[in-house]
Amino acid sequence: MRYCDILLHLTADKRSREKAATALALAKRFDARLQAIYTLPFPSQLYYMSEYVPPSVIDQQIEEAREEAEKVRNQFEQDARSAGVAADWAVTEQSPIAALRQLGTTCDIVVVGQSDPDRDRTVNAGLDALPADLALALGRPVLVVPYIGHYPQAGSTVMVAWNGSREAARAVHDALPLLKTAKSVIILCIDPDAAQTESAKALARHLAHSGIVAKVRHTTAGDMAVGDVLLSALADGNADLLVMGAYGHSRLRETVFGGVTATLLDSMTVPVLLSN
C-alpha cells in the first residue's frame, strides 16, 4: 500500500519551498506523482478600502501575484527535477478551499501548511481554518506542515493519537503507507478507560498483521488539556509525525475548531496527519 497521487497546496508565503520539500520527500518515498496547485491571493485593497479602487491598482496587484507565482514555480520545478520526482504545476484564482476540494478528491493525500500567525491577513483569507476544513470536508487525509522548522523526512517515528473512535480508525487507515515505512510507531492513549485500553491493544495486533510493530503507551492528562498532553508526548517520544482524527460537527464550528484539533493546529511542533 502506498500513496500514488499527492496534492500540494502553495501560495504567496515564505514557507512555500519548505512545504514543497516535505511533499517532494513524500513523493520520492512512495514513487508518487506530485501535483502542485498555487492559489493566487486576492488583491488586498478589496478587503480594507471602502473607497473606489482604480482598476489599474487591482491589475498591478494581480500582475505582481502572478510574477511571484512564476518564481515559486521555477523553484518548485527545479527542486522536483533534483529530487527525481514527477511533478505537475497549476495556478488558479479560486480560493484555497475551493481549489483543493476540487482536486483533492482524486488524490491519495493533500499537503498543506499551518497558517503563519505573523502573515498578512489582508491576503489569502481562509488559510487559518484550511487544514481542518479540508480534513472534515474532503474525505482524504491532510498532512499539515508547521510554519516553522524543516521536515524533509517526516514519519520516521510516528505517534498515533488513539481513543478507539471512528475518526481515529480512519486516520490510522489513511496513514498506513507512512506507518509501514516508519522506524517506530507509538499508539498513545490519554486517560483511557477499559474499552479504549483493549482497543489500543487490538490496534497494535491489527497493525502487526501488516508488518507494523507498534508500542502502546498510556498517559494521564491531570490538569493539562489533551492537546497539551499530546504536544508533550510528541517531544518525549521524539516523534516527527502525529496521526490523529479530525473531530467535530460541521454545523457547530466552535466544536470543530475547539479542543484538541485547535490546540494542535495552533501549536504543532511536527507535521500532523488529519483525517475524518
MIDOSE-1310 file (N, C-alpha, C; in nm, 2 decimals, decimal comma, always signed):
residues 276
mryc	+0,09/-0,12/+0,00/+0,00/+0,00/+0,00/+0,09/+0,12/+0,00; +0,06/+0,22/-0,09/+0,14/+0,34/-0,10/+0,05/+0,46/-0,15; +0,11/+0,58/-0,14/+0,04/+0,69/-0,20/+0,09/+0,70/-0,34; +0,00/+0,72/-0,43/+0,03/+0,73/-0,58/+0,02/+0,87/-0,63
dill	-0,08/+0,94/-0,58/-0,10/+1,08/-0,62/-0,11/+1,17/-0,50; -0,02/+1,27/-0,50/-0,01/+1,36/-0,38/-0,04/+1,50/-0,43; -0,12/+1,57/-0,36/-0,16/+1,71/-0,39/-0,10/+1,81/-0,29; -0,03/+1,91/-0,35/+0,04/+2,01/-0,26/-0,02/+2,14/-0,28
hlta	-0,05/+2,21/-0,18/-0,10/+2,35/-0,19/+0,01/+2,45/-0,16; +0,03/+2,54/-0,25/+0,12/+2,65/-0,24/+0,05/+2,78/-0,26; +0,11/+2,89/-0,20/+0,05/+3,02/-0,22/+0,16/+3,12/-0,19; +0,13/+3,25/-0,18/+0,23/+3,35/-0,16/+0,26/+3,36/-0,01
dkrs	+0,36/+3,28/+0,03/+0,41/+3,29/+0,16/+0,56/+3,24/+0,16; +0,63/+3,27/+0,27/+0,77/+3,25/+0,27/+0,81/+3,10/+0,30; +0,71/+3,02/+0,32/+0,73/+2,88/+0,35/+0,70/+2,79/+0,24; +0,68/+2,84/+0,12/+0,64/+2,76/+0,00/+0,75/+2,65/-0,02
reka	+0,88/+2,69/-0,02/+0,98/+2,59/-0,05/+0,99/+2,48/+0,06; +0,97/+2,51/+0,18/+0,97/+2,41/+0,29/+0,85/+2,32/+0,28; +0,73/+2,37/+0,25/+0,62/+2,28/+0,22/+0,65/+2,19/+0,11; +0,70/+2,25/+0,00/+0,73/+2,16/-0,12/+0,83/+2,06/-0,09
atal	+0,93/+2,09/-0,01/+1,04/+1,99/+0,03/+0,98/+1,87/+0,10; +0,88/+1,89/+0,19/+0,82/+1,78/+0,26/+0,74/+1,70/+0,16; +0,66/+1,77/+0,07/+0,58/+1,69/-0,03/+0,67/+1,62/-0,12; +0,78/+1,68/-0,17/+0,87/+1,61/-0,26/+0,93/+1,49/-0,20
alak	+0,97/+1,50/-0,07/+1,03/+1,38/+0,00/+0,92/+1,27/+0,01; +0,80/+1,31/+0,04/+0,69/+1,21/+0,05/+0,67/+1,14/-0,09; +0,67/+1,22/-0,20/+0,65/+1,16/-0,33/+0,77/+1,07/-0,37; +0,89/+1,11/-0,33/+1,01/+1,03/-0,36/+1,00/+0,90/-0,28
rfda	+0,96/+0,90/-0,16/+0,95/+0,78/-0,07/+0,85/+0,68/-0,14; +0,74/+0,72/-0,19/+0,64/+0,63/-0,24/+0,64/+0,63/-0,40; +0,73/+0,69/-0,46/+0,74/+0,69/-0,61/+0,60/+0,74/-0,66; +0,56/+0,85/-0,60/+0,43/+0,90/-0,63/+0,44/+1,02/-0,73
rlqa	+0,33/+1,06/-0,79/+0,33/+1,18/-0,87/+0,28/+1,30/-0,78; +0,34/+1,41/-0,80/+0,31/+1,52/-0,71/+0,25/+1,63/-0,80; +0,13/+1,67/-0,76/+0,06/+1,79/-0,82/+0,06/+1,91/-0,73; +0,12/+2,02/-0,78/+0,12/+2,14/-0,70/+0,01/+2,23/-0,75
iytl	-0,07/+2,29/-0,67/-0,17/+2,39/-0,70/-0,14/+2,52/-0,63; -0,11/+2,62/-0,70/-0,08/+2,75/-0,64/-0,20/+2,84/-0,65; -0,25/+2,89/-0,54/-0,37/+2,97/-0,53/-0,33/+3,12/-0,52; -0,37/+3,19/-0,62/-0,33/+3,34/-0,62/-0,41/+3,41/-0,51
pfps	-0,34/+3,50/-0,44/-0,41/+3,58/-0,34/-0,50/+3,68/-0,40; -0,61/+3,71/-0,33/-0,69/+3,82/-0,38/-0,62/+3,95/-0,36; -0,65/+4,05/-0,44/-0,59/+4,19/-0,42/-0,63/+4,24/-0,28; -0,53/+4,28/-0,20/-0,55/+4,32/-0,06/-0,64/+4,44/-0,04
qlyy	-0,64/+4,53/-0,14/-0,73/+4,65/-0,12/-0,87/+4,62/-0,11; -0,91/+4,51/-0,17/-1,05/+4,47/-0,17/-1,10/+4,44/-0,03; -1,01/+4,42/+0,06/-1,06/+4,38/+0,19/-1,06/+4,49/+0,29; -1,00/+4,61/+0,26/-1,00/+4,71/+0,37/-1,02/+4,85/+0,31
msey	-1,03/+4,87/+0,18/-1,06/+5,00/+0,13/-1,20/+5,02/+0,09; -1,27/+5,11/+0,15/-1,41/+5,13/+0,12/-1,43/+5,23/+0,00; -1,33/+5,31/-0,03/-1,34/+5,40/-0,14/-1,32/+5,33/-0,27; -1,34/+5,40/-0,38/-1,32/+5,34/-0,51/-1,17/+5,31/-0,53
vpps	-1,15/+5,19/-0,59/-1,01/+5,14/-0,62/-1,00/+5,14/-0,77; -0,90/+5,22/-0,82/-0,88/+5,22/-0,97/-0,85/+5,08/-1,02; -0,90/+5,04/-1,13/-0,87/+4,91/-1,19/-0,72/+4,89/-1,21; -0,65/+5,00/-1,24/-0,51/+4,98/-1,26/-0,43/+4,93/-1,13
vidq	-0,48/+4,97/-1,01/-0,42/+4,92/-0,89/-0,45/+4,77/-0,87; -0,57/+4,73/-0,90/-0,60/+4,59/-0,89/-0,52/+4,51/-0,99; -0,51/+4,56/-1,12/-0,44/+4,49/-1,22/-0,29/+4,48/-1,18; -0,24/+4,58/-1,12/-0,10/+4,58/-1,08/-0,07/+4,47/-0,97
qiee	-0,17/+4,46/-0,88/-0,15/+4,36/-0,77/-0,16/+4,22/-0,83; -0,26/+4,20/-0,93/-0,27/+4,07/-0,99/-0,14/+4,03/-1,07; -0,09/+4,13/-1,14/+0,04/+4,10/-1,21/+0,15/+4,06/-1,12; +0,16/+4,14/-1,01/+0,27/+4,10/-0,91/+0,24/+3,97/-0,85
aree	+0,12/+3,93/-0,83/+0,09/+3,80/-0,77/+0,13/+3,69/-0,87; +0,10/+3,71/-1,00/+0,14/+3,61/-1,10/+0,29/+3,60/-1,12; +0,36/+3,71/-1,10/+0,51/+3,71/-1,11/+0,56/+3,63/-0,99; +0,51/+3,65/-0,87/+0,55/+3,57/-0,76/+0,52/+3,42/-0,78
aekv	+0,41/+3,39/-0,83/+0,37/+3,25/-0,86/+0,47/+3,19/-0,96; +0,52/+3,27/-1,06/+0,61/+3,21/-1,15/+0,75/+3,18/-1,09; +0,79/+3,27/-0,99/+0,91/+3,25/-0,92/+0,90/+3,12/-0,84; +0,79/+3,10/-0,77/+0,77/+2,98/-0,69/+0,77/+2,85/-0,78
rnqf	+0,71/+2,87/-0,90/+0,70/+2,76/-0,99/+0,84/+2,72/-1,04; +0,92/+2,81/-1,07/+1,06/+2,78/-1,12/+1,14/+2,71/-1,01; +1,13/+2,75/-0,89/+1,20/+2,69/-0,78/+1,14/+2,55/-0,76; +1,01/+2,54/-0,76/+0,95/+2,41/-0,74/+0,99/+2,30/-0,85
eqda	+0,99/+2,35/-0,97/+1,02/+2,25/-1,08/+1,17/+2,22/-1,07; +1,25/+2,31/-1,04/+1,40/+2,28/-1,02/+1,42/+2,18/-0,91; +1,35/+2,20/-0,79/+1,36/+2,11/-0,68/+1,31/+1,97/-0,72; +1,20/+1,96/-0,79/+1,14/+1,84/-0,83/+1,24/+1,76/-0,92
rsag	+1,30/+1,83/-1,02/+1,40/+1,76/-1,10/+1,51/+1,71/-1,02; +1,56/+1,79/-0,93/+1,67/+1,75/-0,85/+1,64/+1,62/-0,76; +1,51/+1,62/-0,72/+1,47/+1,50/-0,64/+1,43/+1,38/-0,72; +1,42/+1,40/-0,85/+1,38/+1,29/-0,94/+1,23/+1,26/-0,92
vaad	+1,15/+1,36/-0,90/+1,00/+1,34/-0,87/+0,92/+1,39/-0,99; +0,83/+1,31/-1,04/+0,74/+1,35/-1,14/+0,64/+1,45/-1,08; +0,64/+1,57/-1,14/+0,55/+1,68/-1,07/+0,48/+1,76/-1,18; +0,36/+1,80/-1,14/+0,28/+1,89/-1,23/+0,26/+2,02/-1,15
wavt	+0,23/+2,13/-1,23/+0,20/+2,26/-1,17/+0,08/+2,32/-1,23; +0,00/+2,39/-1,14/-0,12/+2,46/-1,19/-0,13/+2,58/-1,10; -0,19/+2,69/-1,16/-0,22/+2,81/-1,09/-0,37/+2,84/-1,10; -0,43/+2,89/-1,00/-0,58/+2,91/-1,00/-0,61/+3,04/-0,92
eqsp	-0,72/+3,11/-0,96/-0,77/+3,22/-0,89/-0,88/+3,18/-0,79; -0,91/+3,05/-0,78/-1,00/+3,00/-0,68/-0,95/+3,02/-0,54; -1,04/+3,02/-0,45/-0,99/+3,02/-0,31/-0,92/+2,89/-0,28; -0,83/+2,88/-0,18/-0,77/+2,76/-0,14/-0,86/+2,64/-0,12
iaal	-0,97/+2,66/-0,04/-1,06/+2,55/+0,00/-1,13/+2,51/-0,13; -1,17/+2,60/-0,22/-1,24/+2,55/-0,34/-1,15/+2,47/-0,43; -1,03/+2,52/-0,45/-0,94/+2,45/-0,54/-0,90/+2,32/-0,49; -0,87/+2,31/-0,36/-0,83/+2,18/-0,30/-0,94/+2,08/-0,29
rqlg	-1,06/+2,13/-0,27/-1,18/+2,03/-0,26/-1,20/+1,98/-0,40; -1,18/+2,06/-0,50/-1,20/+2,02/-0,64/-1,10/+1,91/-0,68; -0,97/+1,94/-0,65/-0,86/+1,85/-0,70/-0,83/+1,73/-0,60; -0,86/+1,76/-0,47/-0,83/+1,66/-0,37/-0,90/+1,53/-0,37
ttcd	-1,02/+1,53/-0,43/-1,10/+1,41/-0,43/-1,04/+1,30/-0,51; -0,94/+1,33/-0,60/-0,88/+1,23/-0,69/-0,73/+1,21/-0,66; -0,70/+1,24/-0,53/-0,56/+1,22/-0,49/-0,56/+1,13/-0,36; -0,44/+1,09/-0,32/-0,44/+1,00/-0,20/-0,41/+1,08/-0,07
ivvv	-0,35/+1,19/-0,08/-0,32/+1,27/+0,04/-0,29/+1,42/-0,01; -0,33/+1,51/+0,08/-0,31/+1,65/+0,05/-0,21/+1,71/+0,15; -0,12/+1,79/+0,10/-0,02/+1,85/+0,18/-0,04/+2,00/+0,19; -0,07/+2,06/+0,31/-0,09/+2,20/+0,32/+0,00/+2,25/+0,43
gqsd	+0,00/+2,38/+0,45/+0,08/+2,44/+0,55/+0,00/+2,49/+0,67; +0,06/+2,49/+0,79/+0,00/+2,56/+0,90/+0,00/+2,71/+0,88; -0,10/+2,77/+0,92/-0,11/+2,92/+0,90/+0,00/+2,99/+0,98; +0,07/+3,08/+0,92/+0,17/+3,16/+0,99/+0,10/+3,27/+1,07
pdrd	+0,11/+3,27/+1,20/+0,04/+3,38/+1,28/+0,08/+3,52/+1,25; +0,20/+3,53/+1,19/+0,26/+3,66/+1,16/+0,23/+3,71/+1,02; +0,15/+3,63/+0,94/+0,13/+3,66/+0,80/+0,03/+3,78/+0,79; +0,03/+3,84/+0,67/-0,06/+3,95/+0,64/-0,20/+3,89/+0,61
rtvn	-0,29/+3,91/+0,70/-0,43/+3,86/+0,69/-0,52/+3,93/+0,60; -0,47/+4,03/+0,53/-0,55/+4,10/+0,43/-0,54/+4,03/+0,30; -0,46/+3,92/+0,29/-0,45/+3,84/+0,17/-0,46/+3,70/+0,21; -0,50/+3,61/+0,12/-0,52/+3,47/+0,15/-0,61/+3,44/+0,26
agld	-0,72/+3,50/+0,26/-0,82/+3,48/+0,37/-0,86/+3,33/+0,37; -0,88/+3,28/+0,49/-0,93/+3,14/+0,50/-0,82/+3,04/+0,53; -0,69/+3,08/+0,53/-0,58/+2,99/+0,55/-0,58/+2,93/+0,69; -0,63/+3,01/+0,79/-0,62/+2,97/+0,93/-0,70/+2,84/+0,94
alpa	-0,82/+2,83/+0,88/-0,91/+2,72/+0,90/-0,89/+2,61/+0,79; -0,80/+2,63/+0,70/-0,79/+2,54/+0,58/-0,76/+2,40/+0,62; -0,67/+2,37/+0,70/-0,64/+2,22/+0,73/-0,76/+2,15/+0,79; -0,83/+2,21/+0,89/-0,94/+2,14/+0,95/-1,06/+2,14/+0,85
dlal	-1,08/+2,25/+0,78/-1,19/+2,25/+0,68/-1,17/+2,13/+0,58; -1,05/+2,12/+0,53/-1,02/+2,01/+0,44/-1,04/+1,87/+0,50; -0,99/+1,85/+0,61/-1,00/+1,72/+0,68/-1,14/+1,68/+0,70; -1,23/+1,78/+0,73/-1,37/+1,75/+0,76/-1,45/+1,73/+0,63
algr	-1,41/+1,80/+0,53/-1,49/+1,80/+0,41/-1,44/+1,72/+0,29; -1,32/+1,68/+0,29/-1,26/+1,63/+0,16/-1,27/+1,48/+0,15; -1,26/+1,41/+0,26/-1,26/+1,26/+0,25/-1,13/+1,20/+0,22; -1,02/+1,28/+0,24/-0,89/+1,24/+0,21/-0,80/+1,29/+0,33
pvlv	-0,69/+1,22/+0,36/-0,60/+1,26/+0,47/-0,53/+1,39/+0,43; -0,51/+1,48/+0,53/-0,45/+1,61/+0,51/-0,32/+1,61/+0,60; -0,21/+1,63/+0,53/-0,08/+1,64/+0,61/-0,05/+1,79/+0,62; -0,04/+1,83/+0,75/-0,02/+1,98/+0,78/+0,12/+2,00/+0,82
vpyi	+0,19/+2,08/+0,75/+0,33/+2,11/+0,77/+0,34/+2,24/+0,86; +0,42/+2,23/+0,97/+0,43/+2,35/+1,06/+0,49/+2,47/+0,99; +0,46/+2,59/+1,03/+0,51/+2,71/+0,97/+0,65/+2,74/+1,01; +0,71/+2,67/+1,10/+0,85/+2,68/+1,13/+0,91/+2,54/+1,13
ghyp	+1,04/+2,53/+1,11/+1,11/+2,40/+1,11/+1,13/+2,34/+0,97; +1,20/+2,23/+0,96/+1,23/+2,17/+0,84/+1,20/+2,02/+0,85; +1,12/+1,97/+0,76/+1,07/+1,83/+0,78/+1,08/+1,75/+0,65; +1,20/+1,73/+0,60/+1,21/+1,65/+0,48/+1,18/+1,51/+0,49
qags	+1,19/+1,45/+0,61/+1,17/+1,30/+0,62/+1,07/+1,27/+0,73; +0,97/+1,35/+0,74/+0,87/+1,33/+0,85/+0,81/+1,19/+0,84; +0,80/+1,12/+0,95/+0,74/+0,99/+0,95/+0,84/+0,88/+0,99; +0,95/+0,92/+1,05/+1,05/+0,82/+1,10/+0,99/+0,76/+1,23
tvmv	+0,95/+0,84/+1,32/+0,88/+0,80/+1,44/+0,74/+0,86/+1,44; +0,64/+0,77/+1,43/+0,50/+0,82/+1,42/+0,43/+0,79/+1,55; +0,36/+0,89/+1,59/+0,27/+0,88/+1,71/+0,13/+0,88/+1,66; +0,05/+0,78/+1,71/-0,09/+0,78/+1,67/-0,17/+0,82/+1,80
awng	-0,25/+0,92/+1,79/-0,34/+0,96/+1,90/-0,47/+0,87/+1,89; -0,48/+0,78/+1,99/-0,59/+0,68/+1,98/-0,69/+0,68/+2,09; -0,82/+0,68/+2,05/-0,92/+0,67/+2,15/-1,03/+0,57/+2,11; -1,00/+0,50/+2,01/-1,10/+0,40/+1,96/-1,21/+0,45/+1,88
srea	-1,21/+0,58/+1,84/-1,32/+0,64/+1,77/-1,32/+0,61/+1,62; -1,42/+0,63/+1,55/-1,43/+0,62/+1,41/-1,32/+0,71/+1,34; -1,31/+0,83/+1,39/-1,22/+0,93/+1,33/-1,07/+0,88/+1,35; -1,04/+0,83/+1,47/-0,91/+0,78/+1,49/-0,88/+0,66/+1,40
arav	-0,98/+0,57/+1,38/-0,96/+0,45/+1,30/-0,94/+0,49/+1,15; -1,01/+0,59/+1,11/-1,00/+0,64/+0,97/-0,86/+0,70/+0,95; -0,81/+0,77/+1,05/-0,68/+0,83/+1,04/-0,57/+0,73/+1,03; -0,58/+0,62/+1,11/-0,48/+0,51/+1,11/-0,48/+0,45/+0,97
hdal	-0,60/+0,42/+0,92/-0,61/+0,36/+0,78/-0,54/+0,45/+0,68; -0,57/+0,58/+0,68/-0,52/+0,67/+0,58/-0,37/+0,69/+0,60; -0,31/+0,66/+0,71/-0,17/+0,68/+0,74/-0,09/+0,55/+0,72; -0,16/+0,44/+0,68/-0,09/+0,31/+0,67/+0,04/+0,31/+0,58
pllk	+0,04/+0,38/+0,47/+0,17/+0,38/+0,40/+0,28/+0,44/+0,48; +0,25/+0,55/+0,56/+0,36/+0,61/+0,64/+0,39/+0,52/+0,76; +0,29/+0,45/+0,81/+0,32/+0,36/+0,93/+0,41/+0,24/+0,88; +0,39/+0,19/+0,76/+0,46/+0,08/+0,71/+0,61/+0,12/+0,69
taks	+0,64/+0,24/+0,65/+0,78/+0,29/+0,63/+0,84/+0,35/+0,75; +0,77/+0,36/+0,86/+0,83/+0,42/+0,98/+0,92/+0,33/+1,05; +1,02/+0,38/+1,12/+1,11/+0,30/+1,20/+1,05/+0,27/+1,34; +0,96/+0,35/+1,38/+0,89/+0,33/+1,51/+0,75/+0,39/+1,51
viil	+0,66/+0,31/+1,57/+0,52/+0,36/+1,58/+0,47/+0,35/+1,72; +0,41/+0,46/+1,77/+0,37/+0,46/+1,91/+0,22/+0,49/+1,91; +0,14/+0,41/+1,97/+0,00/+0,43/+1,99/-0,02/+0,49/+2,13; -0,07/+0,61/+2,13/-0,08/+0,69/+2,26/-0,23/+0,70/+2,30
cidp	-0,26/+0,66/+2,42/-0,39/+0,67/+2,48/-0,38/+0,76/+2,60; -0,47/+0,86/+2,61/-0,47/+0,95/+2,72/-0,60/+0,93/+2,80; -0,57/+0,90/+2,93/-0,68/+0,87/+3,02/-0,78/+0,76/+2,97; -0,72/+0,65/+2,92/-0,81/+0,55/+2,86/-0,90/+0,48/+2,96
daaq	-1,02/+0,44/+2,92/-1,10/+0,35/+3,00/-1,07/+0,21/+2,96; -1,13/+0,11/+3,02/-1,10/-0,03/+2,99/-1,12/-0,06/+2,84; -1,23/-0,01/+2,78/-1,26/-0,04/+2,64/-1,15/+0,02/+2,55; -1,11/+0,15/+2,58/-1,01/+0,21/+2,50/-0,87/+0,14/+2,51
tesa	-0,84/+0,09/+2,63/-0,72/+0,02/+2,65/-0,72/-0,11/+2,57; -0,83/-0,18/+2,57/-0,84/-0,30/+2,49/-0,83/-0,27/+2,34; -0,90/-0,16/+2,30/-0,90/-0,13/+2,15/-0,76/-0,09/+2,11; -0,68/-0,03/+2,20/-0,54/+0,01/+2,16/-0,46/-0,12/+2,14
kala	-0,48/-0,22/+2,23/-0,41/-0,35/+2,21/-0,45/-0,41/+2,08; -0,58/-0,41/+2,05/-0,63/-0,47/+1,93/-0,57/-0,40/+1,81; -0,56/-0,26/+1,81/-0,50/-0,19/+1,70/-0,35/-0,23/+1,68; -0,28/-0,25/+1,79/-0,14/-0,30/+1,77/-0,13/-0,44/+1,71
rhla	-0,23/-0,52/+1,74/-0,23/-0,66/+1,68/-0,27/-0,64/+1,53; -0,36/-0,56/+1,50/-0,41/-0,54/+1,37/-0,29/-0,48/+1,28; -0,22/-0,39/+1,33/-0,10/-0,33/+1,26/+0,01/-0,44/+1,24; +0,02/-0,53/+1,34/+0,12/-0,63/+1,33/+0,09/-0,72/+1,21
hsgi	-0,03/-0,74/+1,18/-0,07/-0,83/+1,06/-0,02/-0,77/+0,93; +0,01/-0,64/+0,93/+0,06/-0,57/+0,82/+0,21/-0,55/+0,83; +0,27/-0,61/+0,93/+0,42/-0,60/+0,94/+0,46/-0,47/+1,02; +0,37/-0,41/+1,08/+0,40/-0,28/+1,16/+0,41/-0,31/+1,30
vakv	+0,52/-0,29/+1,36/+0,54/-0,31/+1,51/+0,51/-0,18/+1,58; +0,40/-0,18/+1,66/+0,36/-0,06/+1,73/+0,36/-0,09/+1,88; +0,40/+0,01/+1,95/+0,40/+0,01/+2,10/+0,29/+0,09/+2,15; +0,22/+0,04/+2,25/+0,11/+0,11/+2,32/+0,16/+0,18/+2,44
rhtt	+0,13/+0,31/+2,45/+0,16/+0,39/+2,57/+0,04/+0,45/+2,62; +0,03/+0,46/+2,76/-0,08/+0,53/+2,83/-0,02/+0,64/+2,90; -0,10/+0,75/+2,91/-0,06/+0,86/+2,99/-0,19/+0,93/+3,05; -0,17/+1,01/+3,15/-0,28/+1,08/+3,21/-0,27/+1,23/+3,19
agdm	-0,39/+1,29/+3,17/-0,39/+1,44/+3,14/-0,37/+1,52/+3,27; -0,43/+1,47/+3,38/-0,43/+1,55/+3,50/-0,50/+1,68/+3,48; -0,43/+1,79/+3,51/-0,49/+1,93/+3,49/-0,46/+1,98/+3,35; -0,38/+1,91/+3,27/-0,35/+1,96/+3,14/-0,46/+1,93/+3,04
avgd	-0,47/+2,02/+2,94/-0,56/+2,00/+2,83/-0,50/+1,88/+2,74; -0,59/+1,81/+2,68/-0,55/+1,69/+2,60/-0,45/+1,73/+2,49; -0,48/+1,85/+2,42/-0,38/+1,90/+2,32/-0,24/+1,92/+2,37; -0,23/+1,98/+2,49/-0,10/+2,00/+2,55/-0,04/+1,87/+2,59
vlls	-0,11/+1,77/+2,63/-0,06/+1,64/+2,66/+0,00/+1,58/+2,54; -0,07/+1,59/+2,43/-0,02/+1,53/+2,30/+0,11/+1,60/+2,26; +0,12/+1,73/+2,27/+0,24/+1,80/+2,24/+0,36/+1,76/+2,33; +0,33/+1,74/+2,46/+0,44/+1,69/+2,55/+0,48/+1,55/+2,51
alad	+0,38/+1,46/+2,48/+0,42/+1,33/+2,45/+0,50/+1,32/+2,32; +0,47/+1,40/+2,22/+0,54/+1,41/+2,10/+0,69/+1,44/+2,12; +0,71/+1,53/+2,21/+0,85/+1,57/+2,25/+0,92/+1,45/+2,32; +0,85/+1,40/+2,42/+0,91/+1,29/+2,50/+0,94/+1,17/+2,41
gnad	+0,86/+1,14/+2,31/+0,88/+1,02/+2,23/+0,96/+1,05/+2,10; +1,02/+1,17/+2,09/+1,09/+1,21/+1,97/+1,02/+1,18/+1,84; +0,89/+1,19/+1,85/+0,81/+1,17/+1,73/+0,82/+1,28/+1,63; +0,82/+1,25/+1,50/+0,83/+1,35/+1,40/+0,71/+1,36/+1,31
llvm	+0,60/+1,28/+1,35/+0,47/+1,29/+1,28/+0,36/+1,24/+1,38; +0,25/+1,32/+1,38/+0,14/+1,28/+1,46/+0,02/+1,24/+1,37; -0,04/+1,13/+1,39/-0,16/+1,09/+1,32/-0,28/+1,10/+1,41; -0,38/+1,17/+1,37/-0,50/+1,18/+1,46/-0,63/+1,21/+1,38
gayg	-0,74/+1,18/+1,43/-0,87/+1,21/+1,37/-0,90/+1,35/+1,39; -0,97/+1,41/+1,29/-1,02/+1,54/+1,30/-1,17/+1,53/+1,35; -1,20/+1,60/+1,46/-1,33/+1,58/+1,52/-1,41/+1,70/+1,51; -1,54/+1,68/+1,52/-1,64/+1,79/+1,53/-1,76/+1,77/+1,44
hsrl	-1,85/+1,87/+1,44/-1,97/+1,87/+1,36/-1,97/+1,99/+1,28; -1,99/+1,97/+1,15/-1,98/+2,08/+1,05/-2,07/+2,20/+1,08; -2,18/+2,18/+1,15/-2,27/+2,29/+1,18/-2,24/+2,35/+1,31; -2,15/+2,30/+1,39/-2,11/+2,36/+1,51/-1,96/+2,39/+1,50
retv	-1,93/+2,51/+1,44/-1,79/+2,54/+1,41/-1,71/+2,56/+1,53; -1,77/+2,61/+1,64/-1,69/+2,62/+1,76/-1,65/+2,49/+1,82; -1,72/+2,38/+1,79/-1,68/+2,25/+1,84/-1,58/+2,19/+1,75; -1,59/+2,21/+1,62/-1,50/+2,16/+1,52/-1,36/+2,22/+1,55
fggv	-1,35/+2,35/+1,57/-1,22/+2,41/+1,59/-1,18/+2,43/+1,73; -1,26/+2,38/+1,82/-1,22/+2,38/+1,96/-1,14/+2,26/+2,01; -1,10/+2,27/+2,13/-1,03/+2,15/+2,19/-0,91/+2,10/+2,12; -0,89/+1,97/+2,10/-0,77/+1,91/+2,06/-0,72/+1,96/+1,92
tatl	-0,81/+1,96/+1,83/-0,78/+2,00/+1,69/-0,72/+2,14/+1,69; -0,79/+2,23/+1,76/-0,74/+2,37/+1,76/-0,60/+2,38/+1,82; -0,58/+2,32/+1,94/-0,46/+2,32/+2,00/-0,34/+2,27/+1,92; -0,36/+2,16/+1,85/-0,26/+2,10/+1,76/-0,23/+2,19/+1,64
ldsm	-0,34/+2,25/+1,58/-0,31/+2,33/+1,46/-0,25/+2,46/+1,50; -0,28/+2,51/+1,62/-0,22/+2,64/+1,66/-0,07/+2,62/+1,71; -0,04/+2,51/+1,77/+0,09/+2,50/+1,84/+0,17/+2,37/+1,79; +0,14/+2,32/+1,68/+0,20/+2,20/+1,63/+0,35/+2,22/+1,62
tvpv	+0,42/+2,11/+1,66/+0,57/+2,11/+1,66/+0,63/+2,01/+1,56; +0,54/+1,93/+1,50/+0,58/+1,83/+1,40/+0,46/+1,83/+1,30; +0,48/+1,77/+1,18/+0,37/+1,76/+1,09/+0,26/+1,67/+1,15; +0,13/+1,70/+1,11/+0,02/+1,63/+1,16/-0,06/+1,58/+1,05
llsn	-0,09/+1,45/+1,05/-0,19/+1,39/+0,95/-0,32/+1,39/+1,01; -0,41/+1,47/+0,95/-0,55/+1,47/+1,00/-0,64/+1,40/+0,90; -0,74/+1,33/+0,96/-0,84/+1,26/+0,87/-0,97/+1,25/+0,95; -1,08/+1,25/+0,87/-1,21/+1,24/+0,92/-1,29/+1,13/+0,85
